[in-house]
Amino acid sequence: MKRVPFVRIWSATPTPLTADLTIDLPSVGNLVRDAVASGIQGLFLAGTCGEGPWLPDRERIRLVRAVVAEAKGRLKIAVQATDNSVPRILENIRQAADAGADYAIIAAPATFMNATPERVVTLFTEAADASPLPVGIYDLGRHRPVMIPEDRLNDVYLRPNVHLIKDSSGSPTRRAAAIEARRAKPALQLFNGDEFRCLDYLEAGYDGFMFGGAVATASHLRRIAAAFTKGDLAEARALDAEMKGALYGIYGGEQIACWLTGLKYYLVRRGIFSSAASYLGYPLTDTCRQFIEEHAGRVTAVDSPRASQ
């Protein structure tokens, strides 16, 4: 087991929306205050869970400005800037920088013509090199039709302006490439983006977590981190299993049938969001609704964040 001095917890947060699919500003304030109280160090906005690819530009920027204004420097703020050309990525980054973001996150685009390995690598490296913000790379691996080839990951990760990796690939090979890059560039921050593989990534030497479920499981994550850093792997595994059970309940079972709707409904039941509205239209089954109502009823308060985190 590889030990880390402390574990960073970020939330790749869902976006609070009104019924007409615009940013729900009062709920943004609730979300930020809850993140601070829960011991979360950073928010990743407009990612997959944050519906960034579906948000109109004006709403994405309203979201970033509202989060930055409410956070008042208490949280680091990252914003997804993914697009299918370098000029479009850079325009998204400039908008995020103007709105007060600390980092720009770039993932592989969902569509990209003539996606040769060289062109894919060039998309990332040219955007990272020209970005006015520090850059994070969001690696979805084979979960996306376009991806950085495994043998070219370090060509991207070792660019001077790449500061962090969010690894949702679930791939041991891609994880090993990130660890290799961090050996060459010790300041590179490595985050696990897969809530169902937390200990795999911690044991490999990753620095922390950055996934959507963190908004619902910060208390579990703090306790997992505390157990792991003191070397009690048995306790960490037990807490991890408990957290997975809660997430499967919120997400609608192991098929993740309710996913984003379930997560947003949980936040509604916690009094953080006013609506479970989303662009993606996942269902909310009776079983999922019942679990969330019972689970949210047990979450009466958040623990004080530990000073070590």
DRENROSE-377456 format. One line per 4 residues: for each residue x, y, z of N, C-alpha, C. Coordinates in Angstrom, 2 decimals. Atoms other than C-alpha are relative to their C-alpha. Layout:
// DRENROSE-377456
X Y Z X Y Z X Y Z | ...
//
This chain:
// DRENROSE-377456
0.84 -1.19 0.00 0.00 0.00 0.00 0.88 1.24 0.00 | -0.77 -1.23 0.07 1.43 3.37 -1.05 -0.73 1.07 0.80 | 0.60 -0.97 -0.90 0.82 6.06 1.55 0.15 1.41 -0.57 | -0.07 -1.42 0.36 0.03 9.71 0.83 -0.20 0.81 1.28
0.08 -0.74 -1.25 0.36 12.46 3.48 -1.42 0.47 0.32 | 1.40 -0.32 -0.20 -3.24 13.58 2.98 -0.71 -0.22 -1.33 | 0.80 0.30 1.18 -6.05 12.95 0.52 -0.87 1.20 -0.34 | 0.80 -1.14 0.44 -7.61 15.77 -1.48 -1.37 -0.48 -0.48
1.35 0.36 0.40 -11.37 15.67 -2.02 -0.60 1.15 -0.80 | 0.70 -0.94 0.86 -12.95 17.49 -4.95 -1.32 -0.64 -0.42 | 1.25 0.49 0.56 -16.50 17.18 -6.24 -0.12 0.46 -1.45 | 0.38 -0.32 1.37 -17.19 17.00 -9.97 -1.52 0.18 0.03
1.34 -0.19 -0.51 -20.49 18.54 -9.03 -1.07 0.06 -1.08 | 1.14 -0.24 0.89 -23.90 18.34 -10.69 -0.37 1.48 0.01 | 0.40 -1.40 0.15 -25.35 21.65 -11.87 -1.46 0.18 0.42 | 1.39 -0.24 -0.38 -28.48 22.97 -10.13 -0.73 0.80 -1.08
0.77 -0.63 1.06 -31.12 23.87 -12.73 -1.44 0.23 0.44 | 1.43 -0.24 -0.18 -34.58 25.38 -12.66 -0.78 -0.89 -0.97 | 0.84 0.81 0.89 -37.52 23.72 -14.41 0.18 0.38 -1.46 | -0.23 -0.41 1.39 -36.72 25.76 -17.55 1.46 -0.14 -0.41
-1.37 0.38 0.34 -33.10 24.47 -17.51 0.96 1.20 -0.07 | -0.96 -1.07 -0.20 -31.38 27.68 -16.45 0.62 -0.17 1.39 | -0.71 0.16 -1.27 -28.93 28.00 -13.54 -0.87 0.48 1.16 | 0.76 -0.32 -1.22 -30.70 27.96 -10.16 0.97 0.65 0.99
-1.02 -0.71 -0.76 -28.66 30.65 -8.41 -0.10 -0.22 1.51 | 0.05 0.30 -1.43 -30.00 30.14 -4.84 0.57 -1.38 0.34 | -0.54 1.34 -0.25 -29.15 26.43 -5.12 1.51 -0.06 -0.19 | -1.46 -0.09 0.13 -25.65 27.30 -6.34 0.61 0.41 1.34
-0.50 -0.43 -1.30 -25.14 29.13 -3.06 -0.05 -1.12 1.02 | 0.12 1.14 -0.92 -26.41 26.13 -1.09 1.08 -1.03 -0.28 | -0.98 1.01 0.40 -24.11 23.81 -3.05 1.40 0.38 0.49 | -1.34 -0.45 -0.40 -20.99 25.89 -2.37 0.14 -0.05 1.52
-0.09 0.00 -1.47 -21.75 26.33 1.34 0.07 -1.43 0.54 | -0.06 1.40 -0.44 -22.37 22.59 1.72 1.36 -0.62 -0.29 | -1.33 0.52 0.35 -19.10 21.79 -0.08 1.04 0.46 1.01 | -0.96 -0.53 -0.97 -17.14 24.06 2.25 -0.18 -0.69 1.35
0.27 0.63 -1.29 -18.84 22.61 5.34 0.37 -1.47 0.01 | -0.28 1.43 0.10 -18.23 19.07 4.07 1.48 -0.32 -0.12 | -1.43 0.25 0.09 -14.45 19.50 3.81 0.50 -0.25 -1.40 | -0.43 0.11 1.39 -14.31 19.52 0.01 0.92 1.17 -0.32
-0.99 -1.05 0.30 -11.30 21.45 -1.33 -0.22 0.67 -1.35 | 0.17 -0.58 1.33 -12.41 22.05 -4.92 -1.25 -0.51 -0.68 | 1.15 0.38 0.80 -15.32 21.94 -7.35 0.40 -0.01 -1.47 | -0.17 0.10 1.44 -15.12 20.76 -10.95 -1.37 0.23 -0.62
1.28 -0.42 0.56 -17.90 22.54 -12.84 -0.12 -0.39 -1.47 | 0.33 0.23 1.40 -19.59 21.63 -16.13 0.72 -1.20 -0.60 | -0.50 1.27 0.50 -18.06 18.18 -16.37 -1.14 -0.85 -0.54 | 1.07 0.87 0.46 -20.09 15.15 -17.43 -1.18 0.06 0.96
1.03 -0.08 -1.02 -22.04 15.10 -14.16 -0.59 1.42 0.07 | 0.44 -1.39 -0.01 -22.28 18.90 -14.43 -0.68 0.44 -1.28 | 0.74 -0.24 1.25 -23.89 18.66 -17.91 0.64 1.11 -0.85 | -0.69 -1.02 0.77 -21.24 20.93 -19.40 -0.21 -0.08 -1.50
0.19 0.07 1.45 -21.61 19.57 -22.95 -1.38 0.43 -0.47 | 1.37 -0.36 0.36 -25.32 20.45 -22.86 -0.38 1.42 0.40 | 0.31 -1.36 -0.46 -25.27 23.81 -21.08 0.30 1.02 -1.09 | -0.37 -1.12 0.86 -25.50 26.90 -23.29 1.16 0.78 0.62
-1.16 -0.74 -0.50 -22.38 29.05 -23.00 -0.39 1.01 1.08 | 0.39 -1.05 -0.96 -24.26 31.83 -21.19 -0.31 -0.61 1.37 | 0.35 0.62 -1.27 -25.51 29.39 -18.53 1.25 -0.58 0.68 | -1.24 0.50 -0.59 -22.09 27.79 -18.05 0.76 1.13 0.68
-0.71 -1.12 -0.58 -20.56 31.20 -17.43 -0.74 0.57 1.21 | 0.77 -0.41 -1.19 -23.41 32.21 -15.09 0.31 -0.92 1.18 | -0.32 0.97 -1.05 -22.67 29.02 -13.14 1.36 0.30 0.60 | -1.36 -0.23 -0.51 -18.94 29.73 -12.87 0.05 1.29 0.82
-0.03 -1.27 -0.73 -19.44 33.36 -11.84 -0.70 -0.13 1.35 | 0.74 0.15 -1.26 -22.00 32.39 -9.18 0.79 -0.83 1.00 | -0.79 0.84 -0.91 -19.79 29.64 -7.73 1.20 0.77 0.53 | -1.18 -0.76 -0.43 -16.70 31.86 -7.64 -0.41 1.07 1.01
0.45 -1.06 -0.92 -18.66 34.68 -5.97 -0.36 -0.56 1.36 | 0.40 0.60 -1.28 -20.08 32.36 -3.30 1.19 -0.63 0.72 | -1.13 0.70 -0.63 -16.83 30.44 -2.70 0.96 0.97 0.68 | -0.86 -1.03 -0.61 -14.85 33.63 -1.96 1.40 -0.53 0.34
-1.35 0.52 -0.18 -11.55 31.78 -2.36 0.11 -1.20 0.90 | -0.05 1.14 -0.92 -12.49 28.95 0.00 0.13 -1.33 -0.73 | -0.09 1.20 0.82 -12.56 26.39 -2.84 0.79 0.32 -1.27 | -0.56 -0.10 1.34 -10.47 25.84 -5.95 -1.11 -0.34 -0.99
1.06 0.17 0.98 -12.66 26.03 -9.04 0.61 -0.39 -1.35 | -0.40 0.46 1.32 -12.07 24.01 -12.22 -1.22 -0.06 -0.90 | 1.11 -0.03 0.95 -14.22 24.27 -15.35 0.38 -0.80 -1.24 | -0.26 0.75 1.23 -14.50 21.87 -18.25 -0.02 0.94 -1.21
-0.12 -0.83 1.20 -13.39 23.49 -21.52 0.04 -0.84 -1.27 | -0.11 0.94 1.11 -13.59 20.44 -23.80 -0.74 0.49 -1.24 | 0.67 -0.30 1.27 -14.38 21.04 -27.47 0.77 -0.74 -1.10 | -0.59 0.82 1.06 -13.46 19.66 -30.88 1.02 0.72 -0.87
-1.13 -0.65 0.66 -10.82 22.20 -31.97 0.72 0.85 1.02 | -0.78 -0.81 -0.94 -8.06 24.13 -30.27 -0.58 1.41 0.15 | 0.57 -1.33 -0.21 -9.60 27.57 -30.99 -1.26 -0.01 0.87 | 1.21 0.06 -0.81 -12.93 26.49 -29.48 0.34 -0.29 1.47
-0.43 0.26 -1.38 -11.20 25.05 -26.40 0.55 1.26 0.64 | -0.61 -1.20 -0.56 -9.22 28.24 -25.92 -1.04 1.09 0.27 | 1.06 -0.96 -0.26 -12.34 30.39 -26.23 -0.75 -0.39 1.28 | 0.65 0.45 -1.24 -14.01 28.25 -23.53 0.86 0.31 1.22
-0.90 -0.27 -1.12 -10.94 28.65 -21.33 0.03 1.49 0.31 | -0.01 -1.45 -0.24 -10.86 32.42 -21.80 -1.27 0.43 0.75 | 1.24 -0.31 -0.70 -14.51 32.58 -20.73 0.07 -0.43 1.46 | -0.13 0.49 -1.37 -13.78 30.46 -17.65 0.95 0.86 0.81
-0.97 -0.86 -0.69 -10.75 32.60 -16.77 -0.63 1.34 0.35 | 0.66 -1.28 -0.26 -12.78 35.80 -17.09 -1.02 -0.12 1.13 | 1.00 0.22 -1.05 -15.39 34.27 -14.76 0.63 -0.31 1.35 | -0.69 0.18 -1.27 -12.74 33.60 -12.10 0.45 -1.41 0.31
-0.42 1.37 -0.25 -11.91 29.89 -12.51 1.50 -0.09 0.25 | -1.41 0.24 -0.29 -8.60 28.50 -11.24 0.65 -0.96 -0.99 | -0.52 1.01 0.92 -8.21 25.60 -13.70 -0.97 -0.18 -1.16 | 0.81 0.47 1.12 -9.45 24.54 -17.13 0.24 -1.50 -0.17
-0.10 1.45 0.17 -10.18 20.84 -17.65 -0.34 -0.36 -1.43 | 0.20 0.41 1.39 -9.86 19.26 -21.08 -0.12 -1.52 -0.06 | 0.20 1.43 0.27 -11.29 15.84 -21.99 0.04 -0.23 -1.50 | 0.11 0.31 1.42 -11.34 14.04 -25.30 -1.40 0.38 -0.48
1.31 -0.37 0.50 -14.16 15.42 -27.45 -0.82 -1.24 -0.37 | 0.87 1.13 0.34 -17.17 13.19 -28.07 0.08 -0.32 -1.50 | -0.18 0.21 1.44 -16.68 13.67 -31.82 1.25 0.77 -0.45 | -1.24 -0.63 0.47 -13.44 14.45 -33.65 0.37 -0.68 -1.31
-0.25 0.60 1.31 -12.85 13.91 -37.35 1.50 -0.26 -0.21 | -1.38 0.36 0.32 -9.67 12.24 -38.65 0.83 -0.12 1.28 | -0.59 0.08 -1.35 -8.76 11.23 -35.09 1.21 -0.93 0.02 | -1.25 0.74 -0.07 -5.27 9.94 -35.72 0.65 0.25 1.36
-0.68 -0.24 -1.29 -3.10 9.52 -32.61 0.71 1.35 0.05 | -0.73 -1.27 -0.01 -1.00 12.51 -33.63 -0.93 1.18 0.12 | 0.95 -1.13 -0.07 -4.02 14.78 -34.13 -0.65 0.10 1.38 | 0.59 -0.03 -1.34 -5.54 13.77 -30.81 0.99 0.60 1.01
-1.02 -0.53 -0.92 -2.29 14.44 -28.94 0.20 1.49 -0.24 | -0.20 -1.41 0.33 -1.86 17.75 -30.77 -1.14 0.87 0.53 | 1.13 -0.75 -0.54 -5.37 18.87 -29.74 0.26 0.37 1.46 | -0.25 -0.24 -1.42 -4.42 18.51 -26.08 1.23 0.88 0.23
-1.24 -0.73 -0.29 -0.86 19.82 -26.24 -0.08 1.45 -0.44 | 0.10 -1.39 0.46 -1.61 22.93 -28.31 -0.94 0.79 0.90 | 0.94 -0.70 -0.89 -4.60 23.82 -26.11 0.64 0.25 1.36 | -0.63 -0.16 -1.31 -2.64 23.23 -22.89 1.08 1.07 -0.04
-1.11 -0.96 0.09 0.37 25.24 -24.08 -0.49 1.44 -0.13 | 0.50 -1.36 0.23 -1.76 28.25 -25.08 -1.00 0.45 1.05 | 1.04 -0.33 -0.97 -4.17 28.17 -22.14 0.46 1.09 0.97 | -0.34 -0.99 -1.02 -4.24 31.24 -19.88 -0.20 -0.51 1.42
0.18 0.63 -1.31 -5.23 28.94 -17.00 0.83 -1.27 0.09 | -0.55 1.34 -0.17 -3.44 25.92 -15.53 -1.02 -1.03 -0.48 | 0.86 0.98 0.67 -4.83 22.82 -17.24 -0.03 -1.31 0.77 | 0.16 1.38 -0.44 -6.21 19.53 -16.01 -0.45 -0.85 -1.18
0.40 0.94 1.05 -6.61 16.50 -18.28 -0.99 -1.00 0.60 | 1.07 0.91 -0.43 -9.81 14.47 -17.88 0.09 -1.23 -0.90 | -0.23 1.22 0.78 -8.97 10.93 -19.02 -1.13 -1.00 0.22 | 1.09 0.97 -0.05 -12.04 8.81 -19.76 0.38 -1.32 -0.67
-0.45 1.24 0.63 -10.02 6.18 -21.61 -0.98 -0.51 -1.03 | 0.87 0.62 1.00 -12.18 3.76 -23.55 -1.48 0.29 0.21 | 1.39 -0.45 -0.16 -15.36 5.33 -22.18 -0.36 1.06 -1.03 | 0.24 -0.96 1.09 -15.00 7.83 -25.05 0.50 -0.60 -1.31
-0.47 0.54 1.28 -14.71 6.99 -28.76 1.34 0.58 -0.44 | -1.29 -0.63 0.28 -11.74 9.40 -29.00 0.79 0.02 1.30 | -0.80 -0.03 -1.22 -8.89 9.02 -26.53 1.48 0.18 -0.35 | -1.45 -0.07 0.16 -5.21 9.76 -26.07 0.54 -1.43 0.06
-0.55 1.36 -0.07 -3.33 6.53 -26.91 0.84 -0.20 1.26 | -0.72 0.27 -1.25 -1.79 4.87 -23.87 1.47 0.35 -0.09 | -1.43 -0.27 0.11 1.73 5.21 -25.22 0.32 1.47 -0.28 | -0.22 -1.43 0.23 1.22 8.96 -25.79 -0.49 0.86 1.18
0.53 -0.77 -1.12 -0.30 9.95 -22.43 1.03 0.96 0.58 | -1.01 -0.86 -0.62 2.97 11.30 -21.09 0.43 1.16 -0.91 | -0.23 -1.14 0.88 3.39 13.48 -24.17 -0.90 1.17 0.40 | 0.95 -1.02 -0.45 0.36 15.34 -22.81 0.26 0.36 1.46
-0.10 -0.25 -1.45 0.85 14.93 -19.05 1.24 0.81 0.39 | -1.25 -0.68 -0.37 4.39 16.31 -19.09 0.11 1.41 -0.58 | -0.02 -1.40 0.45 3.47 19.61 -20.80 0.06 0.90 1.22 | -0.20 -0.84 -1.19 4.50 22.43 -18.42 -1.28 0.55 0.61
1.22 -0.62 -0.51 0.99 23.88 -18.12 -1.06 -1.01 0.44 | 0.93 1.04 -0.50 -0.68 20.54 -17.23 0.30 -0.21 1.48 | -0.20 0.02 -1.45 -1.15 20.61 -13.46 -0.71 -1.14 0.70 | 0.73 1.08 -0.67 -3.64 17.83 -12.70 -0.61 -0.95 -1.01
0.65 1.04 0.80 -5.17 14.63 -14.02 -1.24 -0.47 0.75 | 1.20 0.68 -0.52 -8.73 13.42 -13.44 -0.14 -1.28 -0.80 | -0.06 1.28 0.69 -8.54 9.73 -14.30 -1.27 -0.80 0.30 | 1.23 0.80 -0.11 -11.95 8.10 -14.88 0.05 -1.22 -0.91
-0.12 1.07 0.98 -10.58 5.47 -17.24 -0.23 -1.38 0.60 | 0.06 1.33 -0.62 -10.53 2.58 -14.73 1.07 -0.95 -0.51 | -1.02 0.83 0.63 -7.49 1.31 -16.65 1.28 -0.02 0.81 | -1.28 0.06 -0.71 -4.46 0.05 -14.68 1.17 0.51 -0.83
-1.09 -0.45 0.87 -2.25 0.78 -17.69 0.04 1.52 -0.07 | 0.04 -1.46 0.06 -3.41 4.39 -17.97 0.33 0.60 1.36 | -0.35 -0.45 -1.36 -3.14 4.76 -14.19 1.51 -0.04 0.18 | -1.46 0.12 -0.12 0.47 3.54 -14.36 0.71 1.11 -0.78
-0.60 -1.09 0.78 1.21 6.12 -17.06 -0.06 1.32 0.76 | 0.11 -1.23 -0.80 -0.06 8.90 -14.79 1.00 0.00 1.14 | -0.98 0.11 -1.09 2.10 7.65 -11.91 1.41 0.24 -0.54 | -1.32 -0.22 0.61 5.11 7.57 -14.24 0.21 1.48 -0.29
-0.12 -1.43 0.28 4.40 11.16 -15.30 0.25 0.78 1.28 | -0.17 -0.71 -1.26 4.18 12.26 -11.67 1.42 -0.19 0.56 | -1.41 0.19 -0.41 7.61 10.73 -10.98 0.89 1.03 -0.70 | -0.80 -0.96 0.77 9.01 12.97 -13.72 -0.38 1.44 0.34
0.49 -1.35 -0.31 6.90 15.97 -12.60 -0.72 -0.08 1.34 | 0.59 0.26 -1.33 6.31 15.70 -8.82 -1.16 0.90 0.38 | 1.10 -0.90 -0.35 3.94 18.69 -8.67 -1.32 -0.38 -0.67 | 1.21 0.43 0.70 1.43 16.92 -10.97 -0.97 -0.65 1.00
1.00 0.53 -0.91 -1.77 16.23 -9.01 -0.83 -1.06 -0.71 | 0.72 1.11 0.59 -3.49 12.91 -9.67 -1.29 -0.26 0.78 | 1.30 0.21 -0.62 -7.22 12.51 -8.96 -0.71 -1.19 -0.63 | 0.84 1.10 0.45 -9.38 9.41 -9.19 -1.38 0.55 -0.35
1.33 -0.43 0.41 -12.56 10.11 -11.17 -1.03 -1.09 0.03 | 0.92 1.15 0.00 -14.21 6.72 -10.53 -0.34 -0.35 1.44 | 0.39 0.21 -1.40 -16.16 6.50 -7.26 -0.07 -1.46 0.41 | 0.07 1.42 -0.33 -16.27 2.71 -7.48 1.37 -0.68 0.01
-1.36 0.55 -0.06 -12.47 2.28 -7.55 0.90 0.86 0.89 | -0.75 -0.94 -0.83 -11.38 4.62 -4.77 1.30 -0.58 0.53 | -1.19 0.55 -0.63 -8.94 2.29 -3.03 1.03 -0.45 -1.03 | -0.96 0.36 1.05 -7.39 1.03 -6.28 0.91 1.19 -0.30
-0.76 -1.19 0.34 -6.32 4.58 -7.04 0.84 0.50 1.17 | -0.78 -0.42 -1.16 -5.26 5.47 -3.50 1.22 -0.91 0.19 | -1.11 0.93 -0.18 -3.13 2.33 -3.27 1.07 0.18 -1.08 | -0.97 -0.25 1.07 -1.51 3.22 -6.59 0.83 1.26 0.26
-0.73 -1.22 -0.32 -0.46 6.58 -5.12 -0.65 1.28 -0.46 | 0.71 -1.22 0.40 -3.09 9.01 -6.40 -0.23 0.90 1.21 | 0.09 -1.00 -1.07 -3.60 12.21 -4.41 -1.38 0.17 0.58 | 1.34 -0.23 -0.53 -7.35 12.20 -4.03 -1.08 -0.37 -0.98
1.22 0.35 0.73 -10.84 12.07 -5.50 -0.55 1.23 -0.71 | 0.70 -1.04 0.72 -12.70 14.12 -8.10 -1.11 -0.64 -0.82 | 1.12 0.62 0.73 -16.08 12.67 -9.02 -1.33 0.54 0.50 | 1.30 -0.57 -0.30 -19.76 13.57 -9.02 -0.59 -0.49 1.30
0.56 0.55 -1.22 -20.71 11.26 -6.18 0.54 0.62 1.26 | -0.60 -0.61 -1.20 -18.47 13.23 -3.82 -0.93 0.99 0.66 | 0.94 -0.95 -0.58 -21.25 15.77 -3.35 -0.95 -0.69 0.97 | 0.88 0.76 -0.89 -23.25 13.00 -1.64 0.75 -0.85 1.01
-0.74 0.96 -0.83 -20.44 11.06 0.02 1.23 0.61 0.66 | -1.20 -0.64 -0.55 -17.98 13.63 1.39 0.36 -0.55 1.37 | -0.28 0.53 -1.33 -18.34 12.29 4.92 0.68 -1.36 -0.08 | -0.64 1.29 0.21 -17.53 8.75 3.75 1.43 0.18 -0.51
-1.32 -0.18 0.59 -14.60 10.02 1.70 1.00 0.51 1.02 | -0.92 -0.47 -1.05 -13.10 11.88 4.65 0.41 -1.15 0.91 | -0.33 1.11 -0.89 -13.32 8.75 6.79 0.86 -1.05 -0.71 | -0.86 0.90 0.77 -11.87 6.56 4.02 1.42 0.55 -0.06
-1.31 -0.64 0.08 -9.03 9.06 3.61 0.73 -0.10 1.33 | -0.64 0.06 -1.32 -8.37 9.14 7.37 0.50 -1.41 0.30 | -0.42 1.38 -0.24 -8.28 5.34 7.60 1.20 -0.37 -0.87 | -1.08 0.34 0.92 -6.03 5.06 4.56 1.31 0.65 0.43
-1.24 -0.70 -0.34 -3.53 7.69 5.69 0.61 -0.52 1.30 | -0.58 0.58 -1.21 -3.15 6.01 9.09 0.38 -1.47 -0.20 | -0.43 1.34 0.32 -2.57 2.67 7.35 -0.99 -1.10 0.34 | 1.02 1.00 -0.36 -5.82 0.93 8.40 -0.81 -0.34 -1.24
0.64 0.33 1.27 -6.72 -0.65 5.08 -1.31 -0.75 0.21 | 1.24 0.73 -0.26 -9.36 -2.94 6.61 -1.15 0.97 0.26 | 1.04 -0.99 -0.26 -11.30 0.04 7.94 -0.34 0.77 -1.28 | 0.24 -0.72 1.24 -10.86 1.88 4.64 -0.87 -0.83 -0.95
0.80 0.86 0.88 -12.26 -1.12 2.73 -1.45 -0.09 0.48 | 1.36 0.08 -0.53 -15.26 -1.39 5.05 -0.78 1.28 -0.29 | 0.65 -1.27 0.27 -16.04 2.31 4.68 -0.27 0.16 -1.50 | 0.17 -0.08 1.45 -15.55 2.08 0.91 -1.21 -0.83 -0.43
1.14 0.84 0.34 -18.07 -0.79 0.70 -1.31 0.66 0.43 | 1.19 -0.72 -0.48 -20.55 1.22 2.77 -0.34 1.16 -0.93 | 0.23 -1.12 0.91 -20.11 4.22 0.48 -0.55 -0.48 -1.33 | 0.50 0.53 1.27 -20.61 2.12 -2.66 -1.47 -0.39 0.12
1.39 0.36 -0.19 -23.86 0.80 -1.21 -0.90 1.22 -0.05 | 0.79 -1.23 0.04 -25.11 4.34 -0.67 -0.08 0.55 -1.42 | 0.01 -0.52 1.36 -24.08 5.38 -4.18 -0.88 -0.83 -0.92 | 0.88 0.84 0.82 -25.77 2.39 -5.81 -1.46 0.29 0.30
1.38 -0.34 -0.34 -28.92 3.26 -3.89 -0.43 1.31 -0.62 | 0.32 -1.32 0.57 -28.81 6.90 -5.04 -0.05 -0.07 -1.51 | -0.08 0.08 1.45 -27.91 5.96 -8.61 -1.01 -0.96 -0.63 | 1.00 0.90 0.56 -30.65 3.35 -8.97 0.49 -1.40 -0.25
-0.50 1.37 0.13 -28.74 0.09 -8.50 1.27 -0.08 -0.81 | -1.28 0.19 0.68 -25.66 -1.39 -10.11 -0.07 0.30 -1.50 | 0.14 -0.40 1.41 -27.06 -0.62 -13.58 0.04 1.52 -0.16 | -0.05 -1.47 -0.01 -26.89 3.10 -12.62 -1.18 0.57 -0.81
1.17 -0.33 0.81 -30.42 3.42 -14.04 -0.48 1.43 0.20 | 0.53 -1.34 -0.31 -31.25 6.74 -12.33 1.08 1.07 0.00 | -1.22 -0.81 -0.09 -27.74 8.26 -12.15 -0.24 1.47 0.36 | 0.00 -1.43 -0.31 -27.98 12.06 -12.46 -1.30 0.45 0.66
1.27 -0.36 -0.63 -31.67 12.30 -11.61 -0.01 -0.43 1.46 | -0.08 0.45 -1.37 -31.08 10.23 -8.50 0.90 0.89 0.85 | -0.92 -0.85 -0.74 -28.11 12.35 -7.46 -0.62 1.37 0.28 | 0.64 -1.30 -0.21 -30.02 15.59 -7.98 -1.18 -0.11 0.97
1.13 0.16 -0.91 -33.10 14.24 -6.18 0.51 -0.13 1.44 | -0.60 0.09 -1.33 -30.87 13.34 -3.23 0.33 1.40 0.52 | -0.33 -1.36 -0.41 -29.68 16.96 -3.16 -1.27 0.82 0.27 | 1.29 -0.62 -0.31 -33.31 18.12 -3.29 -0.46 -0.41 1.40
0.45 0.49 -1.31 -34.12 15.93 -0.29 0.88 0.53 1.13 | -0.89 -0.61 -0.99 -31.11 17.40 1.52 -0.25 1.49 0.16 | 0.27 -1.43 -0.07 -32.47 20.90 0.90 1.04 0.85 -0.69 | -1.07 -0.73 0.69 -29.52 21.88 -1.32 -0.46 0.47 -1.39
0.59 -0.35 1.29 -31.19 21.82 -4.78 -1.51 0.20 0.18 | 1.46 -0.18 -0.01 -34.74 23.00 -5.46 -0.68 -0.88 -1.03 | 0.57 0.76 1.11 -35.21 20.77 -8.51 0.98 -1.08 -0.43 | -0.84 1.05 0.58 -33.93 17.52 -10.02 0.06 0.11 -1.51
0.02 -0.19 1.44 -34.27 18.98 -13.52 1.39 -0.17 -0.59 | -1.26 0.16 0.71 -31.57 18.07 -16.03 -0.26 -0.07 -1.49 | 0.08 0.15 1.44 -30.87 17.97 -19.75 -0.07 -1.48 -0.41 | -0.26 1.38 0.40 -30.31 14.21 -19.67 -1.18 -0.93 0.21
1.25 0.74 -0.07 -33.70 12.89 -18.54 0.08 -1.41 0.54 | -0.01 1.31 -0.63 -32.67 9.90 -16.46 -1.28 -0.17 0.82 | 1.21 0.21 -0.79 -35.65 8.27 -14.70 0.29 0.03 1.49 | -0.11 0.18 -1.44 -36.31 8.10 -10.98 -0.97 -1.11 0.38
0.85 1.15 -0.30 -37.60 4.65 -10.10 -0.54 0.11 1.42 | 0.57 0.00 -1.35 -39.78 4.01 -7.06 1.01 -0.51 1.02 | -0.99 0.55 -0.92 -37.01 1.93 -5.51 1.08 1.03 0.32 | -1.03 -1.03 -0.19 -34.45 4.69 -6.02 -0.55 1.14 0.86
0.61 -1.08 -0.77 -36.82 7.35 -4.69 -0.11 -0.38 1.48 | 0.16 0.43 -1.38 -37.55 5.31 -1.57 1.34 -0.04 0.73 | -1.33 0.05 -0.64 -33.85 4.69 -0.88 0.47 1.41 0.32 | -0.49 -1.36 -0.20 -33.01 8.37 -1.31 -0.73 0.68 1.15
0.76 -0.64 -1.07 -35.80 9.53 0.97 0.42 -0.53 1.37 | -0.44 0.57 -1.27 -34.70 7.13 3.69 1.43 0.40 0.32 | -1.41 -0.32 -0.21 -30.98 7.81 3.22 0.18 1.47 0.33 | -0.14 -1.43 -0.26 -31.34 11.59 3.06 -0.55 0.36 1.37
0.55 -0.25 -1.33 -33.45 11.48 6.20 0.99 -0.30 1.11 | -1.01 0.33 -1.01 -30.49 9.95 8.05 1.16 0.98 -0.01 | -1.08 -0.97 0.10 -28.12 12.68 6.85 -0.51 1.32 0.57 | 0.55 -1.18 -0.66 -29.07 15.34 9.37 1.00 1.14 0.10
-1.03 -1.04 -0.09 -25.75 17.19 9.44 1.28 -0.56 -0.58 | -1.32 0.46 0.47 -22.25 17.04 8.01 0.97 0.12 1.15 | -1.06 -0.07 -1.00 -19.21 16.37 10.17 0.89 1.20 -0.27 | -1.01 -1.04 0.21 -16.66 19.09 10.73 1.16 -0.59 -0.76
-1.12 0.55 0.75 -13.89 18.61 8.17 1.25 -0.11 0.88 | -1.23 0.21 -0.79 -10.68 17.23 9.62 1.08 0.96 -0.46 | -1.03 -1.00 0.32 -7.84 19.70 9.78 1.06 -0.57 -0.93 | -1.05 0.60 0.83 -5.49 17.24 8.09 -0.38 -0.04 -1.46
0.42 0.07 1.38 -7.59 17.39 4.92 -0.39 1.36 -0.52
//
